[in-house]
């Protein structure tokens, strides 16, 4: 009788131990699943010179969509713009920026002017007002793209207007930073300034390495929502 009781007890203990182990395994699996669900998605990698430029899709002033991948095989210039910024006015009022746009689009370069000003912030225009402003400024870029939620601007870490980026036909970012080495709002300072965008394009299009790949941009801060 004693042996039977002991055997029964041992069997019960084994059953209990197995049940506990099964519950523990189930709890662990459930916890891992919860962690997987709760884990935040990783932020996309920012734009980095020497690496593939981040893909994006934005709508232009006419409502047409433009994706960076649409222009694979071409040189692309990204220009962060805010028509009301004094530094931007320096380049547009003197027709300097339009001259660069005309010169390089004539050579097959795609020039995208991007506005990341949030609604209600300086530089944000919509509809007819935007269309008229583009005409008044004499914009000669391929397209004026609207990034009012700032997604693309933040991805490229655009900090000022202007802030310039040059992408080669393989989609690699080869230059990022200031438009030139004269950080002022005076049009007369354009005389004798070293234009980094022109240098980068001329070198790359000639099959030469870009000597200056990054500089600190200057201008007005990009008017993001927050």
C-alpha positions as CSV (number, residue, x, y, z in Angstrom):
1,X,0.0,0.0,0.0
2,X,2.8,2.4,0.9
3,X,4.6,1.6,-2.4
4,X,1.4,2.3,-4.4
5,X,0.9,5.7,-2.6
6,X,4.5,6.7,-3.2
7,X,4.3,5.7,-6.9
8,X,1.0,7.7,-7.3
9,X,2.6,10.7,-5.6
10,X,5.6,10.6,-7.9
11,X,3.4,10.3,-11.0
12,X,1.4,13.3,-9.8
13,X,4.6,15.3,-9.2
14,X,5.8,14.4,-12.6
15,X,2.5,15.5,-14.1
16,X,2.6,18.8,-12.2
17,X,6.2,19.5,-13.1
18,X,5.4,18.9,-16.8
19,X,2.4,21.2,-16.6
20,X,4.4,24.0,-15.0
21,X,7.1,23.7,-17.6
22,X,4.4,23.8,-20.4
23,X,2.8,26.9,-18.8
24,X,6.3,28.6,-18.5
25,X,7.1,27.9,-22.1
26,X,3.7,29.2,-23.2
27,X,4.2,32.4,-21.1
28,X,7.7,32.9,-22.6
29,X,6.4,32.5,-26.1
30,X,3.5,35.0,-25.4
31,X,5.9,37.5,-23.9
32,X,8.3,37.3,-26.8
33,X,5.4,37.8,-29.2
34,X,4.3,40.9,-27.2
35,X,7.8,42.3,-27.2
36,X,8.0,41.7,-31.0
37,X,4.7,43.6,-31.5
38,X,5.7,46.4,-29.1
39,X,9.2,46.9,-30.5
40,X,9.2,50.2,-32.4
41,X,10.2,50.1,-36.1
42,X,13.7,51.3,-36.9
43,X,13.9,54.8,-38.4
44,X,15.1,54.9,-42.0
45,X,18.8,55.6,-42.4
46,X,19.5,59.3,-43.0
47,X,21.2,60.6,-46.2
48,X,24.9,60.0,-46.1
49,X,27.5,61.0,-48.6
50,X,29.0,58.0,-50.3
51,X,25.9,55.9,-49.8
52,X,22.6,55.5,-51.7
53,X,20.4,58.6,-51.4
54,X,17.2,57.8,-49.6
55,X,14.2,57.1,-51.9
56,X,11.2,59.5,-51.7
57,X,8.0,60.4,-53.5
58,X,6.6,64.0,-53.4
59,X,4.0,65.9,-55.3
60,X,4.9,69.0,-57.3
61,X,3.0,72.2,-57.6
62,X,0.8,70.8,-60.4
63,X,-0.1,67.6,-58.4
64,X,2.2,65.3,-60.3
65,X,4.1,62.7,-58.3
66,X,7.9,62.5,-58.5
67,X,10.0,59.7,-57.1
68,X,13.8,59.8,-56.9
69,X,13.9,56.4,-58.5
70,X,12.2,57.9,-61.6
71,X,15.5,59.6,-62.3
72,X,17.8,56.7,-61.9
73,X,20.6,57.0,-64.5
74,X,20.7,60.8,-64.2
75,X,22.4,63.3,-62.0
76,X,20.0,64.9,-59.6
77,X,20.3,68.1,-57.5
78,X,18.0,68.6,-54.5
79,X,17.6,72.2,-53.4
80,X,15.8,73.1,-50.2
81,X,13.9,76.2,-50.9
82,X,11.9,79.0,-49.1
83,X,11.2,82.0,-51.3
84,X,10.8,84.3,-48.3
85,X,14.3,83.5,-46.8
86,X,16.8,86.3,-47.3
87,X,19.5,83.8,-48.3
88,X,17.3,82.3,-50.9
89,X,16.3,85.8,-52.1
90,X,20.0,86.5,-52.6
91,X,20.3,83.7,-55.2
92,X,16.9,84.2,-56.8
93,X,16.9,88.0,-56.9
94,X,20.2,88.0,-58.6
95,X,19.0,85.2,-61.0
96,X,22.0,83.2,-59.9
97,X,20.0,80.1,-58.9
98,X,17.9,80.2,-62.0
99,X,21.1,80.4,-64.1
100,X,22.5,77.3,-62.4
101,X,19.1,75.5,-63.0
102,X,19.1,76.4,-66.6
103,X,22.7,75.4,-67.2
104,X,22.5,72.0,-65.6
105,X,19.0,70.9,-66.7
106,X,20.3,71.8,-70.2
107,X,23.0,69.1,-69.6
108,X,20.4,66.5,-68.6
109,X,20.6,67.1,-64.8
110,X,17.3,66.8,-62.9
111,X,17.0,69.7,-60.5
112,X,14.3,69.3,-57.8
113,X,13.5,72.3,-55.6
114,X,11.9,71.0,-52.3
115,X,9.9,73.1,-49.8
116,X,9.6,71.6,-46.3
117,X,7.9,74.6,-44.8
118,X,4.9,73.4,-42.7
119,X,1.4,74.9,-43.3
120,X,1.3,78.3,-41.6
121,X,5.1,78.7,-41.6
122,X,7.2,81.0,-43.7
123,X,7.6,79.8,-47.3
124,X,4.6,77.5,-47.4
125,X,2.3,78.3,-50.3
126,X,-0.5,76.4,-51.9
127,X,-2.6,76.4,-55.1
128,X,-2.8,79.5,-57.2
129,X,-0.6,81.4,-54.7
130,X,2.2,78.9,-55.1
131,X,1.8,78.8,-58.9
132,X,2.1,82.6,-59.1
133,X,5.0,82.7,-56.8
134,X,6.9,80.1,-58.9
135,X,6.3,82.2,-62.0
136,X,7.3,85.4,-60.3
137,X,10.5,84.0,-59.1
138,X,11.3,82.6,-62.5
139,X,12.0,79.1,-61.2
140,X,13.9,77.0,-63.8
141,X,14.2,73.8,-61.9
142,X,12.7,70.5,-63.1
143,X,10.0,70.6,-60.5
144,X,9.0,72.4,-57.2
145,X,8.2,69.6,-54.8
146,X,6.0,70.0,-51.7
147,X,7.2,68.3,-48.4
148,X,4.9,70.1,-46.0
149,X,5.1,67.4,-43.3
150,X,8.9,67.5,-43.5
151,X,9.4,63.8,-43.9
152,X,11.9,64.1,-46.8
153,X,13.6,67.1,-45.3
154,X,14.2,65.3,-42.1
155,X,15.4,62.1,-43.9
156,X,18.0,64.2,-45.7
157,X,18.7,66.2,-42.5
158,X,18.1,69.4,-44.5
159,X,18.7,72.2,-42.0
160,X,18.7,75.4,-44.0
161,X,17.4,77.1,-47.1
162,X,19.2,76.7,-49.3
163,X,20.6,73.2,-48.5
164,X,22.0,71.4,-51.5
165,X,22.5,67.7,-52.4
166,X,24.0,66.1,-55.5
167,X,23.2,62.5,-56.5
168,X,25.0,60.6,-59.2
169,X,23.4,58.4,-61.9
170,X,24.0,55.3,-59.6
171,X,21.9,57.0,-56.9
172,X,24.8,57.7,-54.6
173,X,24.9,61.0,-52.7
174,X,28.2,62.7,-53.8
175,X,27.7,66.1,-52.2
176,X,25.7,67.7,-49.3
177,X,25.8,71.1,-47.8
178,X,26.1,74.8,-48.7
179,X,25.7,76.1,-52.2
180,X,28.9,78.2,-51.9
181,X,31.5,79.4,-49.5
182,X,30.1,83.0,-49.0
183,X,27.5,82.7,-46.3
184,X,25.8,86.0,-46.6
185,X,22.6,87.6,-47.9
186,X,24.4,90.1,-50.2
187,X,24.1,89.4,-53.9
188,X,27.5,91.1,-54.5
189,X,29.1,88.3,-52.4
190,X,28.3,85.9,-55.3
191,X,31.2,87.4,-57.1
192,X,34.2,85.2,-56.6
193,X,32.4,82.7,-54.5
194,X,33.3,79.0,-54.8
195,X,30.1,77.2,-55.9
196,X,30.2,73.7,-54.4
197,X,27.3,72.4,-56.4
198,X,28.9,73.4,-59.7
199,X,32.2,72.0,-58.6
200,X,30.6,68.7,-57.6
201,X,28.6,68.4,-60.8
202,X,31.5,69.4,-63.1
203,X,33.9,66.9,-61.4
204,X,31.5,64.0,-61.3
205,X,30.2,64.6,-64.9
206,X,33.9,64.6,-66.1
207,X,34.6,61.3,-64.4
208,X,36.7,62.9,-61.7
209,X,36.3,62.4,-57.9
210,X,34.4,65.2,-56.1
211,X,37.0,67.0,-54.0
212,X,34.6,68.6,-51.5
213,X,31.8,66.2,-50.6
214,X,30.4,67.9,-47.5
215,X,30.2,71.4,-46.1
216,X,28.1,73.0,-43.4
217,X,25.0,74.6,-45.1
218,X,24.0,78.2,-44.3
219,X,20.8,80.1,-44.6
220,X,17.4,80.3,-42.8
221,X,16.4,77.3,-40.7
222,X,13.9,75.0,-42.5
223,X,10.5,75.8,-41.2
224,X,9.4,72.3,-40.0
225,X,6.2,71.8,-38.2
226,X,8.0,71.2,-34.9
